[in-house]
Amino acid sequence: MLCFSISQFPLVSRSGRIRRIVAEHRDSDISKVELLNLPGGAETFELAAKFCYGINFEITSSNVAQLFCVSDYLEMTEEYSKDNLASRTEEYLESIVCKNLEMCVQVLKQSEILLPLADELNIIGRCIDAIASKACAEQIASSFSRLEYSSSGRLHMSRQVKSSGDGGDWWIEDLSVLRIDLYQRVMNAMKCRGVRPESIGASLVSYAERELTKRSEHEQTIVETIVTLLPVENLVVPISFLFGLLRRAVILDTSVSCRLDLERRLGSQLDMATLDDLLIPSFRHAGDTLFDIDTVHRILVNFSQQGGDDSEDEESVFECDSPHSPSQTAMFKVAKLVDSYLAEIAPDANLDLSKFLLIAEALPPHARTLHDGLYRAIDLYLKVCCYKKILLTLVVT
C-alpha cells in the first residue's frame, strides 16, 4: 500500500486513475490517497511522479518493465496527457529492448516480480519472441559467415562470428539467470523458431549446472522441466548429464513420465555410457541393494528394444537391416559394460538371485562373443552367497 497527497497536481493531470479517485472525493476532506498493489512499489511510483514533474531520469532495461506496469496501473496514457509515460515506455520497449537480446533477458528477469500483470500486458511475450527471433537470426548469420570464402579461395570464419562466440550462442549463459517457468517459455519459443538442437542442449546443461547446485525447493520442478525441454535428437547433451538428471530424478521422486523419458533416452545411447554412469545409488528403504538395479534394468530393456515391434520375437530387434536397432559394435560394448556392472553389484549382501539374473539376462546370448566377464561376476556372486550361508549356519547353531 502506498499513500500520497492529492495536492500533487501534475500527477493528477497525467493519471486517469488518480484523477478519478480525486473526483470521487471532491466533496470530502480527504487529503491523501492510498494505492493498493502498486506494481514496482514506492520506488517505481517515485519515478512516475518525477516523470509527471518533468524531472529527468533514464528509462533502462532495469526499470522499463516496472514503469510499463505502473503506467498501466495509473492509466498514464495519451488520453490524459500527450507523450505520457505509457507511450514512452512502449517506445523504449519496442525500439530499444526488443532489438537487444541481452536487454530482453534483463527485462524478463525484472518481470518475475511483476507477474501476472507483466504477462497480461505482453511484456514477457514480446521479450521472449524477440529473444527467440534474434538467437535464430544470429545462428543463421553465423552459418553463412562460416561459409564465406577468402580471396584465396579458402574457407574462413568472419570477424563478426569470432566476436559473437561459438556459432552465435553467446546468449546461453545469459538465459541461465531466468526463473524456470520463463526459461521454459524461452526454450519452447526457440524450438519453434528453429534454433539448433545442439544450442538448446548446451543451454539446458548450463541452466541445470547453475540451478541444481542451489538445492532450492523448486529442484523437482526444474528437473522435470529440463527433461521435457530436451531435444528429441540424440547426442546433443552429454550422456553423463542425462545420468546426472536421472540420479536427481530418483532422489527427488519426480514424475514417472520424467524418469521413463530419461531411461528411454539413455537406452538409445547406452553404448556410450561408463560403469560409473550405471552406478545409480538406491534411495529407498533399509535392506535395499546399494545400487538401483531396477532402473538400470529398464535402461537395458530400452536399449534392447530399439527398433523393435511387439509382434517381433526377441532376436529380430537385433537384425542388421533394422535401421534403429543396436549395431553389433554397440551390443558388444553394452555387454561388456553389463558384465562390469554385474561384477560391481555382485558383492552386495542384499542382492537377490532374481535381480542378478534380471541384469545378466537383459541382453540376448549373441550379444557376447566372450563370457569371461560374466563368469567372473557369477563367481563373485557365488562367493558372497557361500559366505552368507556360512554366517547363517553359525547363527543357527
N, C-alpha and C positions, 0 to 999 in steps of 0.2 A: 504494500500500500504506500502511495506517495501523496503528500499534501503540498499545495502551493496556493499563493494568494491570487485571487481573481482580479487584482488590480494590474496584473501583468498584461496590459492591453495588446501589445504586438503578438503575444502567444494566443490570445483570444481571437484576434483577427485572422490568424493563419490556420487555426484548428477548428474544424467543424464540430468535433466532439465537445471541446471546451466551450465553444460559442453556444452550443445547445444547452450545456449544463448551466451556464451563466444566465441564459434566457429563462430557464426553468425556475431559477431562484432570484429573479429580478426584484420581486416584491418582498424578499426576506432580508434578514440582517446577516446572512451568511457571508463570511469573508474569506473562507478557504474551501478548496475543493479537494476531495480525495479521489485518487485514481487507483483502481484495483487491478492487479495482474498486469501492470505496465511492462511491455516487452523491454528487456535490457536494463530495467531498474532505474534508479536515480541518476546514474552516470549517463545513460543514454538520454534521459529526459533533459538533463543539463545541456547536452549537445543540441537537442531540438530547440531548447529555449535560446541558446546562443544563435542558432540559425535565424530565429524569429527577430532577434535584436540586431542582426547584421554583424555579429561578432564572428570574425573569420576563424575557421578550423578546417582541418583537412579530412575529407572523406577518404577512407582507406579500405583495404580488404579486411582489416581487423575490426572495423565498425560499421561497414555498409549494411550487413545483414541486420544488425540491431536497429540502425536508422531506418531501413526499409520497413521493418516491422512496426516501429514506433510511429512512423509517418502514416501507416495504415490504421493503427490503433487510434491516433489523434485526428485522423481524417485530414491530414495536411496535403490536400490535393489542389489542382488548378481551379476548382470550383470556388475556393475560398481566397486564393491568392496566386498571382501569376508566378511562375518559376518556383513553385513550392517545394517542400522537402521531398515529397513523394516522387515528383518528376526528376529532381536532382539525383536521388539515389537510384532511380530506374535507369537514368542515363549512364551513371557510373558503372552500374552492374552490367549493362548491355555493351557499352563501348570500351570499357577497361577490363573488368573482371573476366567476362566470358571470352576474352581473346587471350587470356593468360592462364595456362593450366595450373601453375603454382598458386596463383591468386584464387582460382576456383576451389582448390583444396582448402585454402585458408578460410574462405567463406563457408564452406561446408563444415569445417571444424567449429567455427563460431556459431553456426546454425544449430548445433546439437542442443544448446540450452534454450533455443527459441522454438522448439517443436511443441505442438504441431503447426503453429502459425507459419513458420518459415516454409513448411511443406505446402500449406494451403495457398500461400502467396506465390508458389512455384519458384522460390529462390533455389531450393535444393534441386528440383528437376532441371532447371536451366543450367546450373553448375555441373551437374552430372552429365548432361548431354554435351556440354562444351568440353569437358574432360575427355569423354569417350571419343568425340569427333577429332579433337586435337591430337590425342595419342595415336589414333588410327592414321591421320594425315601425316604425322611425323614418321610413322613406320613406313608408309608408302614412299615418302620423300627419301627416307634413308635407303630403302631398297633400290630406288632409281639411282641415288648417288653412288652406291656401291658398284653400279654397272657402268659408270662413266669411264670413258677411255681418255687416256692422256694423248698428247700429240704423238708420242712414240708408239701408240697402239696398244699399250699395256693397261690392264685394268688398274684403277686406283681408287682410293677412298677420298671423297671430297673433304675439304677443311670443315665444312658445316657438320658433317657426320661425326668427325673426330671430336668436335667441341660439344656435341649433344649427348655423348655417351655411347654405349654399346647398342647400336641399332635404334637410337631414339627412345630407349627405355629408361631414361633418367628419372622418370616420374614414379618408378616403383617404390623408392624409398619415401617419397612424399606421401603416397597413399597410406602408408603404414600408420599414420597418426589418427586416421579416422576411426570412429566408433563402428562396431561390426555391422550394424544394420545399414549404415550409409556406405560402408565399404562394399557390402554385398550388392547394393544397388549400382555402384560404380562398375564393379566387375561384370555384372549382368549386362549393363549398357555397353561395355567394351566388347563383350562377346557378340552382341547384336551388331556392333559396328564392324566386326571382323578383325579385331586386334589378334595378333598371332597367339596361338595356344602356348607357345614357349614363354611369351611375355606374361600371360595370365598366370602360368605356373610359377614363374620367378617371383611375381608379386605375391602370390599365396604363401610361398616359402618365407619371403621377407616379412609378411604380416604375421604369420604364425610364430616366427622366431622372436618377434618383438612382443606380441601379446601373451603368448603362452608361458613366458618366463615371469609374468607378473603374478600368477596364481590368483587371479581375480574370481569373483563369484560368477562371472559370465563365461568361465572357461568351457563349460559344456556346450553352451550356445556357439562359442567361437569354433570349437572343433567340428560340430555338426554343420555349421555354415560353410566352413572351408571345404569340407568333403563334398557338399552339394555344388560348390563352385569349381571343383577340379575338372579340367578339360577331359573330354572323352578319349582324346589321343593318349597313347602310352608314351612313356619316356620323356614327358615334358617336366616332370619333377623327379628328383632322385628317389630310388626305391627305399633308401634309408629314411627319407622324410615320410613316406607312406607308412612304414613300420612304426615310426615315431608317433604319427597320428593314431594308429591302431592301438598302441600302448595307452595313449591318453584316453582313447575311446573306451577301452576296457576299464581303466581306473575310474573314469567318470561315469561309467554305466550309461553311455549315450544310447540313443535310439537304436533299435535292432537294424533298421534300414541303413543307418550310418555305418555300423560295423560290417554289415554284409557287403556294402558297396566297397569298403576298403579291402575286405577279403577277396572280393572278385577282382579288383584291380591288381592286388598283389599276386593272385594266382596267375594272371595273364603275363606276368614278367618275373615269375619266381626263379627262373634260371639265373637272374642277376643278383639274387639275394646271397647273404653270407650266413654263417652259423649264428653269429651274434644277433642278426636280424630276427631269427626264428625263436630266440630265447626270450619269449614274452612271459614276464612273471605272472603268476597266478595271484589274483587279488580277491579271492572269495572267502572260504572258511578254513578253519583249522582242520588239518587232516588231508587237505588237498595236496596235489603234487606241487612241486616247486614251480614248475612252468605250466603255462596254459596250453595243454595238449589239444583240447577240443578246437580251439581257434586255429592252430597250425593244421589240424586235420582238414578243416573246412577250406583252408587255403590250398592244400594239396588236392582236394577234390575239384576245386575251381581250376587248378592247373590241368588236371587230367581230363576234364570235360570240355576243354576249349574246342570249339568247332564241332562238338558232339550233338547228337539228337537223341531224344528219349527213346526213339524206336530202334536206335542202333545198339549193337552189343558193345561190351566194354573194350574190345580190341579195335573196333572200327574207328574210334576217335583218334587213333594214332596213325592212321593211314597217311602216307606221304602226300597223296593227292588232295588232301583236305587243306585248303589254304589257311585255315585258322587253327589247326591242330598243332600241338607242340612238335618242334623238329626233333630229329633223333639226337642231335647235339644237346638241345635243351633238356631232353629227357635224361640223358646221361649225367648232366650237371646236377639236375634236381635229385636224381637217385643217389649220387654221391653226397649231396647235401643232407638228404634224409638219413642216410646211414650215419653221418656225423652227428646229426641231431639225436638219433636213437642212442648212440654211444654216450651222449651228454646226459640224457634223461634216465638212462638205464640204472644208475646207482641210487635213484630216488626211492627211498623205502616205501613211499606211498603210491608208487606206480603199480597199478594192477596189470595183469597179463593182457586183459582185453584192450586196454589203452595202448600198450606196447604193440600189440598186433594190429591195432587200428592204424597206426602210423606205418608200420612195416609193410602192410598190405595195401596202402593207399595208391601205390603205383603198380602197374601190371608187371608180370615177371620179366618180360622182354625189355623193360626199361634199364635193366642192369646187364652189363657184359661181364662184370666181376662181382663176386659176392663176398669178398674179403671183409669189407666194411660192415656188411650186415651180420656176418658170422661173429665179428669182434663185438658188436653191440649185443648180440644174443648171449655171447659168453659172459659179458659184463652183467647182464640182467640175471642170468642163471646163478652167478656167484652171489649176487645180492639176495636172491631167493633162498639159496642154501644157507646163507648167513642168518636170514630171518627165521628159517626153520630151526636152526640150531638154538637160536635165542629163545624161540617159543618152547622148544623141548626143555631147556634149562629152567624156564619159568614154571612149566607144568610140574616138573619133577621136584 
